[in-house]
Structures are given as C-alpha cells and as structure tokens.
Amino acid sequence: MNIVLIQSDIFWEDVNRNLLHFSEQLDKIPEPVDIVILPEMFNTGFTTNTDKCAETMEGATMEFLRDWAGKLNSIVIGSLLILEESHFYNRLVCMFADGTYRTYDKRHLFRLSEEYKVMSSGKDRIIIQKGEWNILPLVCYDLRFPVWSRNTFHSGKYEYDLLVYPSNWPKSRAHVWKSLLVARAIENQAYVIGVNRIGNDGYGTSHAGNSIIVDPKGIVIADAVEKETLLSIKLSLDELDLFREAFKIGLDWDRFNIET
C-alpha cells in the first residue's frame, strides 16, 4: 500500500489559505497513492475558536477533501472542527475516492487546553478498509491512551493492520511523541503512522513535525525532519503477516471491555 504523509506549517485559523496551500502540496503527489494523511485540524491549526473556525459537514473543507480524494483516486484523511446539532467535534474524516466518507470524533480531548470544555468527545472507534488492509484512525492526544488503540485477535484475525494519528503535537514533547508511537506499534503488532505539523500556532506553541512511520517491530522506517515534507512509503501486508505468524503474541493478549 502506497501512503503519503503531508507535514506542513498551518496558517492560523485561515481556512481559505490552508486549503489553497494543501492543494498545492497534494498536487505534488506522484500517482498512484492509496492513502494521503494530513495533520490534525489541517484547515485551521489546533484551535478552540469555535465561533470562527467550526464548519458543517457541507462546508468548504469537506468539499476540499471530496475533490482531492476523487482527483487522486485515494483515501484522504484529516481532521477539522465541526458543528453538528449544537455540538462541536474535533472530527477526523476518511474521505473515499467515490465521495463517501466515514468519521471518527476525537475521544480524548486535550486537558491542557480548552478543547475538553468546548468540544464533545467521541464514543466509538472506526475501522476502515483499503483492499485487504484494516486501518484504525485516531487523533493526536488519543496517542497517550493505549487502551483506546488496543488491537484485538479473534479467530485468527487481527482487528487492524495500520494505526494512524493526525496530530498537532508540540515540539516540547517530541520525545514523548516518538516514544508513544513506537510503543503503540510494538504492543499492537501493527504499522503506526504519526502525521504532525511544523511551525508556531496562534497560541505560540512550536511544532517540530517529526512525522514518522513505525513498523510492527517498533523500528522507525521513515522520519520527517523539521521542514515541509511529503513523506512517501510503501507498506507490505505480507511482511506484517509473516512477522505476526512468527511471533503470535495476539494469542496472549488480554481481553477487556472499554466504558465510554
């Protein structure tokens, strides 16, 4: 599976400028590509300014995702601030080439900002499919909560093969970012991708990027430096299956239920 990560600066709370900028980046992608992953709140930067930045599911950013998924004939993933039935959500959208989509509302809302005060928390995970691949998309702060990303193994099958985190993760916690992404890959026997932004946001928070791709052994197989980058990689499901078969710890994973 061919995947492209877009690591970029984000213009603070400027939807039109960001959509133009990311269009320019998407236009650079050499086809074909199966999945394109954008940072968290790629159209505004991570903000709690709901009055200015919240859109509906019929807004400009959804149309942007639909257009580019069709042009690239791929899945395009990113999150944005959504208003729906008087509630606000940090909503991740997985847009398919045919214009259909699935959504995941960020479960863990950041305690050190106003996010948990102004937005509603998601209750359910989603698994999306691309060919034979099963993919679990989560968002930024979710990375700190291993139970929420826990893979399962039933009747010889794993729940997912690839775990994805679009993020706006601060530079001051870059070591934690890399460490947790590696840990999630090892404990879930899956590929893990973290897509982060660069630059400073409107709160003065600096972001170093450090978008990475980790294999199921916990080895970083691609790493973006602190600059605007299109990081491209081809992942092998056959290699993942071989590793899982040789080291089948899924048989010994604990089983439990999550209360939401």
SVG drawing of the C-alpha trace seen along z (x, -y; Angstrom):
<svg xmlns="http://www.w3.org/2000/svg" viewBox="-29 -34 44 53">
<polyline fill="none" stroke="black" stroke-width="0.4" points="0.0,0.0 1.4,-3.4 0.9,-6.1 1.8,-9.8 2.1,-12.0 1.9,-15.7 3.9,-17.5 3.4,-21.3 3.0,-24.6 -0.6,-25.7 -1.9,-29.2 -3.6,-30.2 -7.4,-30.0 -7.3,-30.8 -9.3,-28.1 -9.1,-29.5 -5.3,-30.0 -4.8,-26.5 -7.0,-24.8 -5.1,-26.6 -1.7,-25.6 -2.6,-22.0 -4.0,-21.9 -0.5,-22.9 1.0,-20.1 -1.5,-17.5 -0.8,-18.5 2.8,-17.4 1.9,-13.8 3.1,-11.4 0.3,-9.0 -0.8,-6.4 -1.3,-6.6 -3.6,-4.7 -3.9,-6.9 -3.0,-10.5 -2.8,-11.7 -3.0,-15.4 -2.3,-16.8 -5.0,-17.4 -7.1,-20.4 -5.2,-21.0 -7.5,-23.7 -7.1,-26.0 -4.4,-24.6 -5.4,-23.2 -7.9,-25.8 -10.8,-26.0 -12.2,-29.2 -15.4,-27.5 -17.2,-30.7 -14.7,-31.5 -13.5,-28.0 -16.3,-25.5 -17.8,-24.2 -20.6,-21.9 -20.4,-18.6 -21.5,-20.6 -18.7,-23.1 -15.7,-24.1 -13.3,-21.7 -15.5,-18.7 -15.8,-19.7 -12.0,-20.0 -11.5,-16.5 -14.1,-15.1 -12.4,-16.8 -8.9,-15.6 -9.9,-12.1 -11.5,-11.9 -8.6,-13.5 -6.1,-11.2 -8.4,-8.2 -7.3,-7.6 -8.4,-7.9 -7.7,-11.3 -7.6,-11.6 -7.6,-14.7 -9.4,-16.3 -11.4,-19.6 -13.6,-21.4 -17.2,-20.5 -20.5,-21.9 -23.3,-19.4 -26.7,-19.7 -25.4,-22.4 -22.3,-20.3 -18.7,-20.9 -16.3,-18.0 -12.7,-17.5 -13.8,-15.2 -11.5,-13.0 -12.7,-12.4 -11.7,-9.5 -12.8,-10.6 -13.0,-7.9 -12.5,-8.4 -16.2,-8.0 -17.2,-10.8 -18.4,-8.7 -16.7,-9.0 -16.5,-7.8 -15.9,-9.9 -14.3,-9.5 -14.8,-12.1 -11.7,-12.5 -12.2,-10.6 -9.6,-12.2 -10.0,-15.9 -6.8,-17.8 -6.9,-18.6 -4.3,-21.4 -6.3,-23.5 -10.0,-24.5 -10.7,-21.5 -12.3,-19.4 -14.5,-22.3 -15.9,-23.3 -16.0,-20.1 -17.9,-16.9 -16.0,-13.6 -16.4,-10.7 -17.7,-7.4 -16.8,-4.9 -13.7,-3.9 -14.0,-3.1 -12.0,-0.6 -11.7,-1.5 -10.7,0.9 -8.4,0.4 -8.0,3.6 -7.0,6.3 -5.8,3.7 -7.7,2.7 -6.9,-0.8 -7.7,-2.4 -7.6,-6.2 -7.3,-8.2 -6.3,-11.8 -3.3,-13.4 -4.0,-13.2 -5.6,-9.7 -1.9,-8.6 -1.4,-8.8 -4.2,-6.2 -3.1,-2.7 -6.4,-1.0 -8.2,-3.1 -5.9,-1.9 -5.7,1.7 -5.7,4.2 -7.6,7.5 -7.0,11.0 -10.0,13.3 -10.4,16.5 -7.0,16.0 -7.7,12.4 -6.4,9.0 -8.8,6.1 -6.4,3.7 -3.1,3.6 -2.3,-0.1 -2.8,-2.7 -2.9,-6.4 -2.6,-9.6 -3.1,-13.0 -1.7,-15.5 -0.7,-18.9 1.9,-17.7 4.1,-20.3 7.9,-20.4 8.4,-20.5 7.1,-16.9 8.7,-15.5 10.4,-12.7 7.1,-11.6 5.6,-11.7 8.2,-9.3 8.3,-7.1 4.5,-6.5 4.3,-5.9 6.9,-3.2 5.1,-1.7 1.8,-1.6 3.4,0.3 5.1,2.9 2.1,3.6 -0.4,3.9 1.8,5.6 0.8,3.1 2.3,0.3 1.8,-3.1 1.9,-6.5 2.1,-9.8 1.5,-12.9 2.4,-16.2 2.6,-19.9 5.6,-22.3 5.7,-26.0 4.1,-28.0 0.4,-28.3 -1.7,-31.2 -1.1,-30.3 2.7,-30.5 3.2,-26.7 6.0,-25.4 5.8,-22.2 8.7,-20.2 7.0,-17.9 8.8,-14.6 6.1,-12.7 7.2,-9.1 6.2,-5.6 6.9,-2.7 6.9,1.0 5.4,3.6 8.8,4.4 9.0,0.8 11.6,-0.3 11.2,-3.8 11.3,-3.2 10.6,-6.8 11.1,-10.0 10.5,-13.6 12.8,-16.4 11.6,-19.8 10.5,-21.2 7.6,-21.0 7.7,-17.4 5.8,-14.9 6.8,-11.6 6.0,-8.7 6.3,-5.0 5.1,-1.6 4.0,0.8 3.8,4.5 1.0,6.6 2.9,9.8 5.8,8.7 3.4,7.8 1.7,11.2 5.0,13.1 6.1,11.3 2.7,11.9 2.9,15.6 6.4,16.0 5.7,14.1 2.0,14.6 1.6,12.7 -2.0,11.9 -3.0,15.2 -1.9,14.0 -3.4,10.5 -5.8,9.6 -9.4,9.2 -11.5,6.4 -14.3,4.0 -14.0,0.2 -16.5,-2.0 -17.3,-5.2"/>
</svg>
